[in-house]
Amino acid sequence: MLENQCTVLAIDDHPLFRKGLADLLAMEPNLSLVAEAADGLSGLRLAQQFQPDLIILDLNMKGMDGLETLKALKDADVDGRVIMMTVSDAEHDVVSALRAGADGYLLKDMEPEDTLRYLHQASQGRMVISERLTELLAHALRTEQQTPENIHAAGLTEREDQILTLIAEGLSNKLIARRLDISEGTVKVHVKHLLKKLNLHSRVEAAVWVVNNLK
C-alpha cells in the first residue's frame, strides 16, 4: 500500500453501484477500497475491523438504513470520515444526515471525475457536499431556525472566529488543530461553543452559513 494512501469502505445495498465505485476508485492510486458491505450491520462490523479512513455510505438501504448506520458508526467511535452518497436530494435527508455527523453528502448522479475529485478532497480531511445542495442547505438554515444576522452579531471569540473560517474552508478538526498548533480536543470544544452561538447543529451547516453571510 502506498504511503498516505486513503483506505475506503463502501456500504451500499446495490451490487452494481459497488462495482462501479470499485472501478472508479481503482483509477485513483491514493484511494484504496479495502472492503464493501451490502447492509448496515455488515458495514458496521467491517468498519470496526478495518478502521478505514473513509466510509462511503448509502442513505436508503433495506433493514438498517444509512442514517441508522451512520449513528451506529458514531456510537462505536469509528474514526473514519463518513460520506453519504445517495440519489436523494431531499432537504430533510440532507439536513438529517449532516446533523447526525456525516462529513459530507454527495449525489450518485455526479460525473465520475467530480465524484473522484470530491472523494480525494474528503481523503484530505475536507468536508464535501454536492454543489447543487449548498443552496438547499442554506434555505433550510434560513427557514428552520434563528441564526445571527452576520458574523459580527454572533459574538464569537477571536479563536472561535479563526476556527469557523477554517471550517468554512472545509478543514477537519485534525487539520484545524495542526494549522493553529492546538490540540484536537481544544478544537472540538471551540466548535461546540461556536455552533451553540450560531444556533447550528453541524459543521457543514456552519460552513454554509459563513459562505452565505459573506455574500
Buried (B, 14 or more C-beta within 10 A) or exposed (E): EEEEBBBBBBBBBBEEBBEBBEEBBEEBEBBBBBBBBBBBBBBBEBBEEBEBBBBBBBBBBEEBBBBBBBBBBEEEEBEBBBBBBBBBBEBEBBBBBBBBBBBBBBBBEBEEEBBBBBBBBBBBBBBBBBEEBBEBBBEBBEEEEEBBEEBEEBEBEEBBBBBBBBBBBBBBBEBBBBBBEBEEEBBEEBBEBBBEBBBBBBBBBBBBBBEBBEE
